[in-house]
Amino acid sequence: MPIRDTSGLGQRTARELVHADFEVARNFVEMAQNESERDLAGQLLFKAEGILSEIRLRLGRMSSDQREAVEAQLKELSESIERTRAPGFRISDGSET
């Protein structure tokens, strides 16, 4: 049986988890933007913020090169959450499709 090289497996898994976290958090933000009930929109944003914190923790355990590769995404997600949470942001009234 051939021996598989798994030396980079942990790093690959960490990157995949970070990318999956970004996807889930972006979906929560999008759902909050389309939600007509403010309380539910706030809960969705709270979940997105929790995932953002988890991403930051994961990045703290990664190499600087790996962190740099996702810095723009991190900034974009953070700004998207803040924009959606801002008092002037219009939550959907449910009539849009």
DSSP file (Angstrom, degrees, kcal/mol; ACC not computed):
  #  RESIDUE AA STRUCTURE BP1 BP2  ACC     N-H-->O    O-->H-N    N-H-->O    O-->H-N    TCO  KAPPA ALPHA  PHI   PSI    X-CA   Y-CA   Z-CA
    1    1 A M              0   0    0      0, 0.0     2,-0.0     0, 0.0     0, 0.0   0.000 360.0 360.0 360.0 127.9    0.0    0.0    0.0
    2    2 A P        -     0   0    0      0, 0.0     2,-0.5     0, 0.0     0, 0.0  -0.349 360.0-118.0 -68.6 148.3    1.5    3.4   -1.0
    3    3 A I        -     0   0    0     -2,-0.0     2,-0.3     1,-0.0     0, 0.0  -0.755  26.7-139.8 -88.1 128.2    2.2    5.9    1.7
    4    4 A R        -     0   0    0     -2,-0.5     2,-0.9     1,-0.0    -1,-0.0  -0.664  13.2-123.2 -89.1 142.3    0.2    9.1    1.3
    5    5 A D        +     0   0    0     -2,-0.3     3,-0.2     1,-0.1    -1,-0.0  -0.763  40.2 161.7 -84.6 109.5    1.8   12.5    2.0
    6    6 A T    >   +     0   0    0     -2,-0.9     3,-1.4     1,-0.1     4,-0.5   0.134  36.0 114.6-112.0  17.7   -0.4   14.1    4.6
    7    7 A S  T 3  S+     0   0    0      1,-0.3     4,-0.2     2,-0.1     3,-0.2   0.820  84.0  38.5 -62.1 -31.5    2.1   16.7    5.8
    8    8 A G  T 3> S+     0   0    0     -3,-0.2     4,-2.5     1,-0.2    -1,-0.3   0.349  87.7 100.8 -98.7   6.3   -0.1   19.6    4.5
    9    9 A L  H <> S+     0   0    0     -3,-1.4     4,-2.7     1,-0.2     5,-0.2   0.900  79.9  50.1 -60.8 -44.6   -3.4   18.1    5.5
   10   10 A G  H  > S+     0   0    0     -4,-0.5     4,-2.1    -3,-0.2    -1,-0.2   0.900 113.0  46.5 -62.5 -41.0   -3.8   20.2    8.7
   11   11 A Q  H  > S+     0   0    0     -4,-0.2     4,-2.2     2,-0.2    -1,-0.2   0.903 112.8  49.4 -68.1 -40.8   -3.1   23.4    6.9
   12   12 A R  H  X S+     0   0    0     -4,-2.5     4,-2.6     1,-0.2    -2,-0.2   0.924 111.2  49.8 -63.9 -43.1   -5.5   22.6    4.0
   13   13 A T  H  X S+     0   0    0     -4,-2.7     4,-2.4    -5,-0.2    -1,-0.2   0.910 109.4  51.4 -61.8 -42.7   -8.2   21.6    6.5
   14   14 A A  H  X S+     0   0    0     -4,-2.1     4,-2.1     2,-0.2    -1,-0.2   0.917 111.1  47.9 -61.4 -43.8   -7.7   24.9    8.4
   15   15 A R  H  X S+     0   0    0     -4,-2.2     4,-2.5     1,-0.2    -2,-0.2   0.916 111.3  50.7 -63.1 -42.9   -8.0   26.9    5.1
   16   16 A E  H  X S+     0   0    0     -4,-2.6     4,-2.3     1,-0.2    -2,-0.2   0.892 109.7  50.6 -63.2 -39.6  -11.1   25.0    4.1
   17   17 A L  H  X S+     0   0    0     -4,-2.4     4,-2.6     2,-0.2    -1,-0.2   0.907 110.2  49.7 -64.4 -41.6  -12.8   25.7    7.4
   18   18 A V  H  X S+     0   0    0     -4,-2.1     4,-2.4     2,-0.2    -2,-0.2   0.929 111.9  47.8 -63.4 -44.8  -12.0   29.4    7.2
   19   19 A H  H  X S+     0   0    0     -4,-2.5     4,-2.0     1,-0.2    -1,-0.2   0.890 112.1  49.5 -64.9 -38.0  -13.5   29.5    3.7
   20   20 A A  H  X S+     0   0    0     -4,-2.3     4,-2.4     2,-0.2    -1,-0.2   0.904 109.4  52.4 -65.7 -40.7  -16.6   27.6    4.8
   21   21 A D  H  X S+     0   0    0     -4,-2.6     4,-2.6     1,-0.2     5,-0.2   0.912 107.8  51.6 -60.7 -42.9  -17.0   30.0    7.7
   22   22 A F  H  X S+     0   0    0     -4,-2.4     4,-2.7     1,-0.2     5,-0.2   0.926 109.7  50.1 -58.6 -44.7  -16.8   33.0    5.4
   23   23 A E  H  X S+     0   0    0     -4,-2.0     4,-2.0     2,-0.2    -2,-0.2   0.924 112.4  45.9 -61.9 -46.1  -19.5   31.4    3.2
   24   24 A V  H  X S+     0   0    0     -4,-2.4     4,-2.2     2,-0.2    -1,-0.2   0.930 113.6  48.8 -64.1 -45.6  -21.8   30.8    6.1
   25   25 A A  H  X S+     0   0    0     -4,-2.6     4,-2.3     1,-0.2    -2,-0.2   0.909 110.2  51.2 -62.4 -42.7  -21.3   34.3    7.6
   26   26 A R  H  X S+     0   0    0     -4,-2.7     4,-2.6    -5,-0.2    -1,-0.2   0.896 109.1  51.7 -61.3 -38.8  -21.9   35.9    4.3
   27   27 A N  H  X S+     0   0    0     -4,-2.0     4,-2.6    -5,-0.2    -2,-0.2   0.899 108.0  51.3 -65.2 -39.8  -25.2   34.0    3.9
   28   28 A F  H  X S+     0   0    0     -4,-2.2     4,-2.4     2,-0.2    -2,-0.2   0.915 111.1  48.5 -61.8 -42.3  -26.3   35.1    7.4
   29   29 A V  H  X S+     0   0    0     -4,-2.3     4,-2.3     2,-0.2    -2,-0.2   0.931 112.2  48.5 -63.8 -44.9  -25.6   38.7    6.4
   30   30 A E  H  X S+     0   0    0     -4,-2.6     4,-1.4     1,-0.2    -2,-0.2   0.910 111.3  49.9 -62.2 -42.2  -27.5   38.3    3.2
   31   31 A M  H  X S+     0   0    0     -4,-2.6     4,-0.6     1,-0.2    -1,-0.2   0.901 110.1  51.2 -62.6 -40.3  -30.4   36.7    5.0
   32   32 A A  H >< S+     0   0    0     -4,-2.4     3,-0.8     1,-0.2    60,-0.3   0.892 107.5  53.0 -63.9 -39.1  -30.4   39.6    7.5
   33   33 A Q  H 3< S+     0   0    0     -4,-2.3    59,-1.1     1,-0.2    -1,-0.2   0.810 114.1  42.5 -65.9 -29.1  -30.5   42.1    4.7
   34   34 A N  H 3< S+     0   0    0     -4,-1.4     2,-0.3    -3,-0.2    -1,-0.2   0.421  91.1 108.1 -97.1   0.3  -33.6   40.4    3.2
   35   35 A E    <<  -     0   0    0     -3,-0.8    57,-0.3    -4,-0.6     6,-0.0  -0.622  52.4-161.0 -84.6 134.7  -35.4   39.8    6.5
   36   36 A S  S    S+     0   0    0     -2,-0.3     2,-0.6    55,-0.1    -1,-0.1   0.702  74.3  76.3 -86.7 -20.4  -38.5   42.0    7.2
   37   37 A E     >  -     0   0    0      1,-0.2     4,-2.3     2,-0.0     3,-0.2  -0.829  69.7-153.3 -96.2 117.9  -38.5   41.4   10.9
   38   38 A R  H  > S+     0   0    0     -2,-0.6     4,-2.5     1,-0.2     5,-0.2   0.851  92.1  55.5 -59.1 -38.8  -35.8   43.5   12.7
   39   39 A D  H  > S+     0   0    0      1,-0.2     4,-1.9     2,-0.2    -1,-0.2   0.925 110.8  44.4 -62.8 -43.7  -35.4   41.1   15.6
   40   40 A L  H  > S+     0   0    0      2,-0.2     4,-2.3     1,-0.2    -1,-0.2   0.898 111.5  53.5 -67.8 -39.3  -34.6   38.1   13.3
   41   41 A A  H  X S+     0   0    0     -4,-2.3     4,-2.2     1,-0.2    -2,-0.2   0.911 108.7  50.7 -59.7 -41.8  -32.3   40.3   11.2
   42   42 A G  H  X S+     0   0    0     -4,-2.5     4,-2.2     1,-0.2    -1,-0.2   0.883 108.8  50.9 -63.6 -39.2  -30.4   41.2   14.4
   43   43 A Q  H  X S+     0   0    0     -4,-1.9     4,-2.0     2,-0.2    -1,-0.2   0.898 109.4  50.5 -65.5 -40.3  -30.1   37.5   15.4
   44   44 A L  H  X S+     0   0    0     -4,-2.3     4,-2.2     1,-0.2    -2,-0.2   0.904 111.1  48.2 -64.0 -41.4  -28.7   36.6   12.0
   45   45 A L  H  X S+     0   0    0     -4,-2.2     4,-2.6     2,-0.2    -1,-0.2   0.872 107.9  55.6 -66.5 -36.3  -26.2   39.4   12.3
   46   46 A F  H  X S+     0   0    0     -4,-2.2     4,-1.9     2,-0.2    -1,-0.2   0.909 108.5  48.1 -60.7 -42.3  -25.3   38.2   15.7
   47   47 A K  H  X S+     0   0    0     -4,-2.0     4,-2.1     2,-0.2    -2,-0.2   0.909 110.5  51.4 -64.1 -42.3  -24.6   34.8   14.3
   48   48 A A  H  X S+     0   0    0     -4,-2.2     4,-2.3     1,-0.2    -2,-0.2   0.898 109.1  50.9 -62.0 -40.3  -22.5   36.3   11.5
   49   49 A E  H  X S+     0   0    0     -4,-2.6     4,-2.0     2,-0.2    -1,-0.2   0.877 107.7  53.2 -64.9 -37.2  -20.5   38.2   14.1
   50   50 A G  H  X S+     0   0    0     -4,-1.9     4,-1.9     2,-0.2    -2,-0.2   0.905 110.0  47.2 -63.1 -41.7  -19.9   35.0   16.1
   51   51 A I  H  X S+     0   0    0     -4,-2.1     4,-2.6     2,-0.2    -2,-0.2   0.888 107.9  56.2 -67.0 -38.4  -18.5   33.3   13.0
   52   52 A L  H  X S+     0   0    0     -4,-2.3     4,-2.2     1,-0.2    -2,-0.2   0.903 107.3  49.6 -59.1 -41.0  -16.3   36.4   12.3
   53   53 A S  H  X S+     0   0    0     -4,-2.0     4,-2.0     2,-0.2    -1,-0.2   0.902 109.9  50.8 -63.4 -41.3  -14.8   35.9   15.7
   54   54 A E  H  X S+     0   0    0     -4,-1.9     4,-2.6     2,-0.2    -2,-0.2   0.898 108.1  52.6 -63.2 -40.3  -14.2   32.2   15.0
   55   55 A I  H  X S+     0   0    0     -4,-2.6     4,-2.9     1,-0.2     5,-0.2   0.934 108.1  51.0 -60.6 -45.6  -12.5   33.1   11.8
   56   56 A R  H  X S+     0   0    0     -4,-2.2     4,-1.5     1,-0.2    -1,-0.2   0.891 110.4  49.5 -60.4 -39.5  -10.2   35.5   13.6
   57   57 A L  H  X S+     0   0    0     -4,-2.0     4,-0.6     2,-0.2    -1,-0.2   0.934 111.8  47.9 -63.8 -46.1   -9.3   32.8   16.1
   58   58 A R  H >< S+     0   0    0     -4,-2.6     3,-1.4     1,-0.2     4,-0.2   0.914 109.5  53.3 -60.5 -42.9   -8.6   30.3   13.4
   59   59 A L  H >< S+     0   0    0     -4,-2.9     3,-1.5     1,-0.3    -1,-0.2   0.829  99.1  63.9 -63.8 -30.6   -6.4   32.9   11.5
   60   60 A G  H 3< S+     0   0    0     -4,-1.5    -1,-0.3     1,-0.3    -2,-0.2   0.736 103.7  48.1 -64.0 -21.5   -4.4   33.4   14.7
   61   61 A R  T << S+     0   0    0     -3,-1.4    -1,-0.3    -4,-0.6     2,-0.2   0.375 101.7  83.7 -98.0   2.7   -3.3   29.8   14.5
   62   62 A M  S <  S-     0   0    0     -3,-1.5   -51,-0.0    -4,-0.2    -3,-0.0  -0.591  88.1 -90.2-104.5 166.3   -2.3   30.0   10.8
   63   63 A S     >  -     0   0    0     -2,-0.2     4,-2.3     1,-0.1     5,-0.2  -0.279  37.4-110.9 -70.1 160.1    0.8   31.3    9.1
   64   64 A S  H  > S+     0   0    0      1,-0.2     4,-2.6     2,-0.2     5,-0.2   0.853 118.4  56.0 -62.6 -34.5    1.1   34.9    8.1
   65   65 A D  H  > S+     0   0    0      2,-0.2     4,-1.4     1,-0.2    -1,-0.2   0.915 109.1  46.3 -62.9 -42.6    1.0   34.0    4.4
   66   66 A Q  H  > S+     0   0    0      2,-0.2     4,-0.6     1,-0.2    -2,-0.2   0.887 112.6  50.2 -67.7 -38.7   -2.4   32.2    5.0
   67   67 A R  H >X S+     0   0    0     -4,-2.3     3,-1.4     1,-0.2     4,-0.7   0.930 108.3  52.4 -64.0 -44.7   -3.7   35.1    7.0
   68   68 A E  H >< S+     0   0    0     -4,-2.6     3,-0.7     1,-0.3     4,-0.5   0.837 100.4  63.6 -60.0 -32.8   -2.7   37.6    4.3
   69   69 A A  H 3< S+     0   0    0     -4,-1.4    -1,-0.3     1,-0.2    -2,-0.2   0.738 113.8  31.9 -65.6 -22.4   -4.6   35.6    1.7
   70   70 A V  H <X S+     0   0    0     -3,-1.4     4,-2.5    -4,-0.6    -1,-0.2   0.344  86.4 102.6-117.8   5.9   -7.9   36.2    3.5
   71   71 A E  H <X S+     0   0    0     -3,-0.7     4,-2.5    -4,-0.7     5,-0.2   0.900  83.5  50.9 -56.3 -43.4   -7.4   39.7    4.9
   72   72 A A  H  > S+     0   0    0     -4,-0.5     4,-2.5     1,-0.2    -1,-0.2   0.905 111.2  48.0 -63.6 -41.1   -9.5   41.3    2.2
   73   73 A Q  H  > S+     0   0    0      2,-0.2     4,-2.6     1,-0.2    -1,-0.2   0.895 110.7  52.1 -64.8 -39.6  -12.3   38.9    2.8
   74   74 A L  H  X S+     0   0    0     -4,-2.5     4,-2.3     2,-0.2    -2,-0.2   0.928 112.0  45.1 -62.1 -46.2  -12.1   39.5    6.5
   75   75 A K  H  X S+     0   0    0     -4,-2.5     4,-2.6     2,-0.2     5,-0.2   0.918 113.1  50.9 -63.9 -44.1  -12.4   43.2    6.1
   76   76 A E  H  X S+     0   0    0     -4,-2.5     4,-2.2     2,-0.2    -2,-0.2   0.911 111.7  46.9 -61.4 -44.2  -15.2   42.9    3.5
   77   77 A L  H  X S+     0   0    0     -4,-2.6     4,-2.3     2,-0.2    -1,-0.2   0.927 112.3  49.8 -64.6 -45.2  -17.2   40.6    5.8
   78   78 A S  H  X S+     0   0    0     -4,-2.3     4,-2.2     1,-0.2    -2,-0.2   0.921 113.1  46.2 -59.7 -45.4  -16.7   42.9    8.8
   79   79 A E  H  X S+     0   0    0     -4,-2.6     4,-2.7     1,-0.2    -1,-0.2   0.873 110.1  54.2 -66.5 -36.9  -17.8   46.0    6.9
   80   80 A S  H  X S+     0   0    0     -4,-2.2     4,-2.1    -5,-0.2    -1,-0.2   0.901 109.1  48.1 -64.0 -41.2  -20.8   44.2    5.4
   81   81 A I  H  X S+     0   0    0     -4,-2.3     4,-2.2     2,-0.2    -2,-0.2   0.938 113.2  47.8 -63.2 -46.8  -22.0   43.3    9.0
   82   82 A E  H  X S+     0   0    0     -4,-2.2     4,-1.5     1,-0.2    -2,-0.2   0.905 111.4  50.0 -63.3 -42.3  -21.5   46.9   10.1
   83   83 A R  H  < S+     0   0    0     -4,-2.7    -1,-0.2     1,-0.2    -2,-0.2   0.914 112.8  46.8 -61.4 -42.6  -23.3   48.3    7.1
   84   84 A T  H  < S+     0   0    0     -4,-2.1    -1,-0.2     1,-0.2    -2,-0.2   0.849 113.3  48.5 -69.7 -34.0  -26.2   46.0    7.7
   85   85 A R  H  < S+     0   0    0     -4,-2.2    -1,-0.2    -5,-0.2    -2,-0.2   0.716  86.1 113.6 -77.4 -20.6  -26.4   46.7   11.4
   86   86 A A  S >< S-     0   0    0     -4,-1.5     3,-2.0    -5,-0.2    -3,-0.0  -0.190  77.1-121.6 -56.2 141.7  -26.2   50.5   10.8
   87   87 A P  T 3  S+     0   0    0      0, 0.0    -1,-0.1     0, 0.0    -4,-0.0   0.797 109.7  55.5 -56.6 -31.3  -29.4   52.3   11.9
   88   88 A G  T 3  S+     0   0    0      2,-0.1     2,-0.2    -5,-0.1    -2,-0.1   0.553  79.3 112.4 -81.4  -6.4  -30.0   53.7    8.4
   89   89 A F    <   -     0   0    0     -3,-2.0     2,-0.7    -6,-0.2    -5,-0.0  -0.502  68.0-131.0 -71.7 133.0  -29.9   50.3    6.6
   90   90 A R        -     0   0    0     -2,-0.2     2,-0.2     3,-0.0    -1,-0.1  -0.746  15.1-148.2 -88.5 112.0  -33.3   49.4    5.2
   91   91 A I        -     0   0    0     -2,-0.7   -57,-0.1     1,-0.1   -55,-0.1  -0.555  36.8 -91.3 -74.0 144.4  -34.4   45.9    6.2
   92   92 A S        -     0   0    0    -59,-1.1    -1,-0.1   -57,-0.3   -58,-0.1  -0.168  21.7-144.1 -56.3 147.0  -36.5   44.3    3.5
   93   93 A D        -     0   0    0     -3,-0.1    -1,-0.1   -56,-0.0   -57,-0.1   0.362  44.4-111.4 -93.5   5.8  -40.3   44.7    3.8
   94   94 A G  S    S+     0   0    0    -60,-0.2    -2,-0.1     1,-0.0   -58,-0.1   0.364  97.0 100.1  86.6  -6.2  -40.8   41.2    2.5
   95   95 A S        +     0   0    0    -59,-0.0     2,-0.2     2,-0.0    -1,-0.0   0.596  60.4  91.5 -89.9 -10.0  -42.3   42.3   -0.8
   96   96 A E              0   0    0      1,-0.1    -4,-0.0   -62,-0.1     0, 0.0  -0.516 360.0 360.0 -84.7 153.4  -39.1   41.9   -2.9
   97   97 A T              0   0    0     -2,-0.2    -1,-0.1     0, 0.0    -2,-0.0   0.373 360.0 360.0-118.7 360.0  -38.3   38.7   -4.6
